[in-house]
Amino acid sequence: MPIAKNLTEIKKTLPPQVTLVAVSKTKPVHDLMEAYEAGQRIFGENKIQEMTDKWEQMPKDIQWHMIGHVQTNKVKYMAPYVSLIHGVDSFKLLKEINKQAAKNNRVIDCLLQIYIAEEESKFGLDEKELNDILGSDEFKELKNIKIVGLMGMATFTESEAQINKEFSNLKKIFDNTKQHTAENCQISILSMGMSGDYQIAIENGSTMVRIGSSIFGSRK
Ligand SMILES: *Cc1c(COP(=O)(O)O)cnc(C)c1O
């Protein structure tokens, strides 16, 4: 039972304030069920179609986190059930999530994704764009979303110093963001850290780690 064993080993290393998202993208339901049987209830996926297929097949007490880049036209498929959307990187997307959440009579928790890496390929907002969104009157009108924190990804590099610098930068932005308070903005979650860098993320104040390959094995 390598999955259950991996899960237990990783959980042992996590401080109590850190939530584990088991990143199960590309993995079959059978593998997710093994983690479920071992007690895991939060799963992260990066494709809406795949997440929805798994949601339909699996127990209903699972919390599904969307950790990937979200296309506006697909929000409607996950709006009935998604528990947390990590990768919100535009006001336009946030408004669409609000609209679809309203149709489903619910409030959807979201994280704003912040760009901290040196890579061109990573999505996210900079600190000014973040403050522009949270400070706007239009934002305060969105009653069916709640911003509960920030998410970021470090550069894919061997350099621990570089990763450390990027995570510490995100922590600073996170602390500054707490000044924004509104009914739909209650910042408490800092989602940073994956299999290769989650220890560094935790040292820098992460409260939520997204771990895939160290639990389920490498992906093709
Ligand atoms: C795939 C993915 C992860 C997990 O990556 P591992 O290296 O397998 O732990 C975490 N966060 C995001 C946004 C991902 O896309």
The ligand as a Tripos MOL2 file, in Angstrom:
@<TRIPOS>MOLECULE
LIG
   15    15     1     0     0
SMALL
NO_CHARGES

@<TRIPOS>ATOM
      1 C1          0.7900   19.2590  -10.1560 C.3       1 LIG1
      2 C2          0.7090   20.3760   -9.1940 C.ar      1 LIG1
      3 C3          1.1350   20.2250   -7.8650 C.ar      1 LIG1
      4 C4          1.7510   18.9400   -7.3220 C.3       1 LIG1
      5 O1          2.9990   18.7080   -7.8710 O.3       1 LIG1
      6 P1          3.9660   17.5490   -7.3000 P.3       1 LIG1
      7 O2          5.3120   18.0140   -7.6850 O.co2     1 LIG1
      8 O3          3.5470   16.2970   -7.9770 O.co2     1 LIG1
      9 O4          3.7630   17.4940   -5.8300 O.co2     1 LIG1
     10 C5          0.9890   21.3050   -7.0100 C.ar      1 LIG1
     11 N1          0.4550   22.4630   -7.4230 N.ar      1 LIG1
     12 C6          0.0240   22.6410   -8.6900 C.ar      1 LIG1
     13 C7         -0.5390   23.9550   -9.0720 C.3       1 LIG1
     14 C8          0.1490   21.6120   -9.6110 C.ar      1 LIG1
     15 O5         -0.2670   21.8150  -10.8750 O.3       1 LIG1
@<TRIPOS>BOND
     1     1     2 1
     2     2     3 ar
     3     2    14 ar
     4     3     4 1
     5     3    10 ar
     6     4     5 1
     7     5     6 1
     8     6     7 2
     9     6     8 1
    10     6     9 1
    11    10    11 ar
    12    11    12 ar
    13    12    13 1
    14    12    14 ar
    15    14    15 1
@<TRIPOS>SUBSTRUCTURE
     1 LIG1         1 GROUP 0 **** ****
